Amino acid sequence: MAGGVRRAQGVDRRSVVMGAVACCAAGGAAWAGPEDALPQKGDRLVIGDGAKAGEPVTLDGLPVGGNLVEAVAVDPQGVKREGSRFAKIILVRVAPDQISEDQRAHAVEGVLALSAICTHQGCTISGWNHDSRRLSCFCHHSEFLPAEGGRVAKGPARKRLPLLPLAKGEGGTLMVAGGFTAKPGPGPA
């Protein structure tokens, strides 16, 4: 009887799912926000969460093989670039000789900055295995190799994670040296 009522009103599971997909697809462009909401050359990086949120990210605070660190870019006027979820940054540090030669220009002393948004369906990357040197997305289990330019190690993602070029600032702080190497978030490979 309940199934008949749903059909009579035109609401069934398929309609709800398709409506949600259409809604999300239409809103996808709005998630990115304006281009100036993304990290820019000259921004400094600060810790994004936890007890040290807002403190500058320093090389001393990122040991080789240490934990994944969420960071936020701060413009020269001191304004955090948080207007877009695609501005989320993750930092990892590996031994500098483990970084592929073509990616070394983007790193500082083994520290790599990448988009925190999975390229499969836009979930936030939150896993880091320093032994395998892989980042992971717990939504659909994609894995990425930051030392190889964010290359996909295991799908379903097909597009690499964009890198954010870094520079060393005063006192060993980390600065943004340029924009993401590709558009953050889901998209074609």
FENMONOR-V11624 format. One line per field, one symbol per residue. ss: DSSP state (H for helix, E for strand, L for the rest). psi: psi as a letter, one per 30 degrees, with the letter a starting at -180 (. if undefined). A space follows every 50 residues. Layout:
ss->???
psi->???
//
This chain:
ss->LHHHHHHHHLLLHHHHHHHHHHHHHHHHHHHHLLHHHLLLLLLEEEELLL LLLLLELEHHHLLLLLLLEEEEEELLLLLELLLLHHHLEEEEELLHHHLL HHHHHHLELLEEEEELELLLLLLELLEEELLLLEEELLLLLLEEEHHHLL EEEELLLLLLLLEEEEEELHHHEEEEEEEELLLLLLLLL
psi->eeeeeeeefgjleeeeeeeeeeeeeefeefeealefflklkfllklkfla fgkfkkklefgilkgalkkklkkklffgkkigfkfffkkkklklkeffkk effeffljhfkkklkgjkfdgglkkfkkjfefhkklkfeggkkkjefhgg kkfkafkfklkkljkllkakgglklkfllkflklalll.
//
